[in-house]
């Protein structure tokens, strides 16, 4: 059902900019993961944070505004800091084809500076994709309001926007998950979004996807999602696809009527044409009749009896509704960066969400009625660095 795309071997230059503390932490994790074909940059108002990063390319923004001491959870300070160093930011983006901007929304630097950096990139003709997190529920109403305003500003200057609600992620990891592992899980999803799209472009495969395909699907598309899943056994194609489409990233958006869909299928030599078509049929249920659908297929000689599907859907509408599926057992092999816990996709009830995960939130929930900016300073430093 899909047109097979030829690879023109375009050497697209892809960069990732981590803005603020949260974005910087994500970039640091991706640098440690040795992701190929991507250049990394950290931009921050906090000089101390930049000195600790393992990212080689760092930009201290707003020296005159912040004196290197951070934005103090004030987005306007973050915005002014980015404006102060517009020329340096432009220089860092020279000769770039695609940029990912990652940030934790709700603080000062990420919330204020990310929209400015996105605007700079767009004006330079760069395909601009933002992958940002929304605060955990325990961080309170004020921080969530700040995050939502920052996301609205960011939407105006990006081609595609992937929003990850941290609170949604917590419901998928039982009561025993530590707070630090919960933060790391949020970073893992950010890394997966960036790495998944980058690998679609840079990794050779049986049916390759090049940069022109990605630009077609993601340019000027607005809200987007990205998910990945693996399946084994007789129903592996459906299992992998449904897990990818039921990613925790799907909160507050309606998958139906997607205007662009980018799919990467990875499997061993036992991948059949029937499974290829089955994956296509499942994804077709979401895409609009006029959607641009691009599929890449890679053969991994080490994979046996397993299929991995990565899906990027763009041009989405905001909605709380999701596609529902009948029960399908899904076994996902945990990586070193994931909580070792199988997930189950359900056509009757969607993904089962573990209520016990809410205990982590409840133990740390702040009083939403308290909206003073000084409350942010009550969070321990190691958490503020993650959230800023």
Phi, psi and omega in degrees: 000349182249151173280131179283127187263131176277148179263121179271004177057040178286127181278073182292138177265116183246130179233152176237125176249118173268120185252126180078189184293312181296314178296322178295320178297321179295316178298319179300319179295322180289326175298317178297330182279355178055051179287127183278152171076016182225137173257142186244143179223139172247128176239128185205156173271347185264105183297323181298319179295321180292327179291337183268346185286154176265005177282131185286328183259108181235147178229116174274115182257148173072038180302318180288333182277317188247349184058027178077014187254008179095173186265357177061034179062022180249109183300328180295324176295317177299321179295313180296325178297317179293320179297324180298326184247036180304316183295320178294322178294320176299317180299321181292341183256006179301141176061029179259136178266323183215137179230136170259131175249119181245139181198154170265117184274144180122342178263211184259299186293307181300314183293320184275322186274330184301316178297325179294315179296321178297318179297318178300313182297315181298319180293340177271003179079020182270136173295118191243120181236129178253136175235107188231157177255151170259153187296160170292152180303326184292350181279353171095164184294319183300313181295324178294320178298318178298317179298314181298321177295319178297321179294320176300318178295319182294321181305330184288346189233014180236156174283316179219145183230123176251120182248129182247111177280111182304321180299325178295322180298322184298330184291349182262001180233119190306186188294343184273355181292138178279162180297319180296322177292328176295316176298319180294324177297322176297318176297322180298322180291319175300315179297319180298320180297313181291313183295321182298315180289320180297319181291330175303325184273318193265338184268127179292150181206179178296316174236103188275153172244127180254179186296325179298323177296316181296317178299319180299318184283326191254348184287128176055042185254345177077226185298139182218166173221160176216133178213158177217152180203157179236147178224150177229159175090194186296327184254031190294324181295313179294319182298313181296317181294316183291326175293320177298319182282344178254033179299151174301347179288353191276002182297137174070015175226152179256118182290335185292141179080020178303136182271343177213136179224126178246125186233136173236124180249125178239129182202176176275192182291349182271007177297129182255160177294330177295320178292321177302315181290324179298316177300317179298318180296320179295318180289328180300331180300333183268324188285148174288163181298333183261010185292149170269119182243123181237131184236132171244143181229127181238144177257122176252110186298340181273349180274131178228129179057035182214144174233136174243129182239129173244131183234132170240118179245134184233168181069044186264159175257148177287131177191154177273352184279147177227160174290137180253144183232156173285167187295131175218122178288130180234126176248120178245126180284123183286142173268179180296339184260009184239153173289130185283088184208123180291151176248152176235124174269141184229122177287342180271322190232004184074194178291131175293128180252127185280114181298334182296337179297336180292341180299325179298320179291313186299325181294336186244005185295133177266165179286115183296340181286341180274114187239015181285142181297333183295341181299329181300328182287347177285342178286135180305152186303318185293333175280323179298321179298326180286329190263340188292000000 
